[in-house]
Amino acid sequence: MAVELNSKSASAMNPFGPDWPAFRNFSAASSSNSMTAWPEYMIDALQRSVLFLDLLRQRANEEIEITSRPTATVLRFDHEELMSGRSLRRPINYSLLRILPSPEVAIDRRKRPVVVIDPRAGQGPGIGGFKAVSEIGDALKAGHPVYFIGFSATPEPGQQFLDVVEGQIKFLERVVELHPDAPRPFAIGNCQAGYQTLMVAMLRPDLFGPCLVAGSPMSYWQGVHGKNPMRYSGGLLGGSWLTAMTSDLGKGKFDGTGLILNFDVLNPANWLWGKQYEVYTHVDTDAERYLEFEKWWGDFIQLNGDELQFLVDNLFIGDMLTRNQLRSHGGVTFDVRNITSPIIVFTSSEDNISPPPQALGWIPDLYQDVDDIRATGRTIVYCLSHTVGHLAIFVSTKVGAKQDEEFVQTMDVIDCLPPGLYEMVISPRPADVPAGDFVSGDWIARFEARSLDDIRALGRNSPEDDRAFAAVARLSELNLSIYRTFMQPLVRAVANQPAADLAQALNPLRLSYTIFADRNPLMKGVQKLAAGVSGARRPA
């Protein structure tokens, strides 16, 4: 078919023709304005660059200062240590802290105590009380006694993961002892601390009230085919032999920056460019927010290699937690069905670390239907978000003002729910509903009965997927055995502490912080230059 083009249609097809929007609005006057604006833009860009460089300098100094502390915590609330895990028969680097409320906060010791446990997954503790509006802040506001289980930056020699699980029993016993007239504690476990807390509750269910696990994986194989690449990484790397070799090169220690880097590489565009460009474009207003977040994100800690090996082999690759294949030092089987108090799961479809299938997949794995849940007298509640990512579950002020506040307000209601499976649905408080009792803020929660089909609809493995993950688990066992037989003796023979310390200092993620610190001679004068720029700031 022949098509005749007139001059107007032809020029419209040319993106650089006279009818292109950029040219339609172009005139001699705009040309003059552009020439005038160009120097202003260049001055603004140079000033932004200096302020951004000074921001990196402050971030580096902050990282060096906080990682030099024994506790390396970003907890913003005053606290006192009640019990140190170093005094236990199997010493651990955890401590039980009592949160000290400010004078204007009234605490009722007859109310249910709240215990917050943060993850030891690369950074130091404190995200549960990182901001005023947070899990700890909401519990204090409601008048509850609050306790925090934190940890130091360096593990105890020989410390094992099961030592931590069993040691926390002593912490919960102490909290119960301090509040004999109150209901059993409401335990909040964030991320890695979620399944760790549930494992404690499996051993001693009598010490717990409702247990909230936020952004915590429980069924490590489960998911939607082709989505959430984190669950495939173990197989792509050939299993856990790499974890063992990294620990051997670190003289038995594993640098937490490796775990943080796993998260960063899920979105390299944001890690390498987006996060920095965002603060560059808002350098006049976002400096405080940026430094506040980076204070925690760069709070690097260490783990014992054996601790991480246990998690990788038995949980993330082996998926043994909900299969009743793990036992305590005393031979007790870890069984989720041992937990008699309500279990609350907070998860998000936008969480690419612990998506809903991993957070909730254990429910249809363990129970045939809701009648089976009811027959065992168990109560399971889940709250599903569709907007927040993994980090926001713990550090977002919006989550603190919405979900966290509702969890605290309704913990006693959940404890009284009949056995079954429920979804906690949070919606804006209607104008005709006055604040009071269990409704104190802008949101109101209701509990809707759900079936196992609702859980399955969030995503499940096919039988073929399960067989593939089982094959990867077996391959990991074989590769780890080969490494330990043929390579590990050589690696351990050549590894030494100075080399391990140097490798840690030169870690690319850690170096991206420290290279901008004041101790770098090339950064001399940046602070003074930034002060001068701030006084003569000319944003374009």
Secondary structure, DSSP 8 states (H G I E B T S, - for coil): ------HHHHHHH-TTSTTSHHHHT--HHHHHHHHHHHHHHHHHHHHHHHHHHHHHHHHHHHHHHHHTSSS-----S-EEEEEEGGGSSS--SEEEEEE---TT----TTS--EEEE---SSB-S-GGGSSSSSHHHHHHHTT--EEEEEE-SS--TT--HHHHHHHHHHHHHHHHHH-TTS---EEEEETHHHHHHHHHHHH-GGG-S-EEEES--SSSS-S-TT--GGGGHHHHTTSTHHHHHHHHHTTTEEETHHHHHHHHTTSHHIIIIIHHHHHHHTTTTSHHHHHHHHHHHT-B-EEEHHHHHHHIIIIIIT--GGGT--B-TTS-B--GGG--S-EEEEEETT-SSS-HHHHHTHHHHH-SSHHHHHHTT-EEEEEEESS--TTHHHH-HHHIIIIIHHHHHHHHHHHHS-SEEEEEEEEE--TTS--BTTB-SSEEEEEEE--HHHHHTT----HHHHHHHHHHHHHHHHHHHHIIIIIHHHHHHH--HHHHHHHHHT-HHHHHHHTTSTTSGGGTTHHHHHHHHHHT----
